[in-house]
Amino acid sequence: MSNLIKTIWLTMLLAISLREVRIYAQTSSRIEHITEFYRQRDGFMGTAAVARNGRIVFEKNYGYANLKQQMPFAQDTRFPVGSVSKQFTAAAILLLQQDGKLKTSDPIAKFYKGAPASWAHIVLRNLLTQTSGLPDFNFSEAVRHGPRRPQETIQTVIEQPLRFEPGKAYDYSNANYVLLGMVIEGASGEPYCRFLQERIFEPLRLTQTGCGWRSGSIPHGASGYRPAATGLVAAESDDLTSISGAGSLYSTTADLIRWTSALYGGRVLNRSSLKEMITPFLDGYAYGLEVDDGKRIGHNGVIDGFYVAVDYLPKTRTIVVVLSNVNSDGNQRSPGAFAMETELIELAIDKHSILPSEGNELYFPDEILRRYVGRYRATDLIILRHLRSA
C-alpha cells in the first residue's frame, strides 16, 4: 500500500472517529437533559445509564442509596431487579434445552410431581410466555411473610382453577416463573441460584449479581423508599427468596449492561435458542421479555421501594437501564422513572424524536380547553395535534 493510500485511509478513519465522537457527545447531552428534567420535576432518585455498541455513552446517579446515612450511589450499589429476573430464568431453561435435559414442549407434570390433573396440558412454553392459565399468588404475602420455600408459594395456586385453557390467552402470573425455577432445579440437579451462578454469572463475570434479595441484608444494597405526604419513607422489608425464579435476583448497572450485551450478542445462547427466547407469542410477550414490534425488547421489575427497567433497542444496538429506589406498591409508580425510561427509549430508536422533556410549557385560554373536556380512548390522542395548532 502506497503512502498516499495509507494517508487517505487514515484520514477517512479519523473523520469517521471524529463524527462518532460528535454524535456520542450530542446524544449524551440530550440524555442528561432528560434525566435532569425528571430529577427536578418528579424527584427521580436512582441511576440511569445508556450503552451503545457495547460502549457506555451515559451513566449518572441522582440522590442517595441510603437517605438516613446520606450514602450516595456507587458502581457497586445493588438493586433488587424484581421481574427482570425472569429473563435469566428463561435463559437457564434454554441452556438446559441445549444440554438435552428438557424441551420447552415438555409438560410441567414431568418436573412437578404435585401437578393437579387440570395442569395436564400445560407445557414449559406456556409458563415461559405467560399463557398457562395459572392464577397468581398473593405477591405481598409471599415476600413479607417469608422466608418460605417456592413449593409453599405455589401451594395456593394449586388449589385454584385455571383461568383459561393453556395457550389460548395471555395473563401475567409470577407463579409461572416460580415453577420454572423449580424445573431448573429438577432438570439440572442443582439449586436454582447455583445453576445461574455456574452457567451465567461466572462465565459473564457478573460479579455484583446474585440471588435471594433480602432487604437490609445484601452488601452494598440500596435502601428502598416510597413517596408519602411528608416526603420519602422507608419501604417495607421484603424477602424475595420466596419467589425464586420470578423475581429474586439483584444486580448493578454495569452487570445489567454486560448481561444484556452478552445475551443479544449471542454469548449466552446459541442462535436458535436466542431466536426462540425473543420471539413473542401473545400480547408481545416472549420468554421473560416484552417485545414491541421488534423495536424494543425488555422488561421492568417492580417491588415496594424499587423500580428497575432494562431495555434493548435492536436497530441501534442500544441498552437503556433505569434503576430507582423510590416506588409505591403497584406498577410504574416510581417518580419520574417510567417517563424517563420512555424518553430514553424514544431517543435511542430515533434521534429526531420530539421529547416532552425538551418541550416548552404552553398556555391555552379556558375557552379552548373546555372544547376538549370528555372521555377519550387511546386512539383519540389526535387531540394533541389539535391543541398544538389551536
Summary of the structure (lengths in Angstrom):
residues: 390
radius of gyration: 22.9
end to end distance: 63.6
largest distance: 78.8
contacts: 1266
relative contact order: 0.15
helix: 42%
strand: 17%
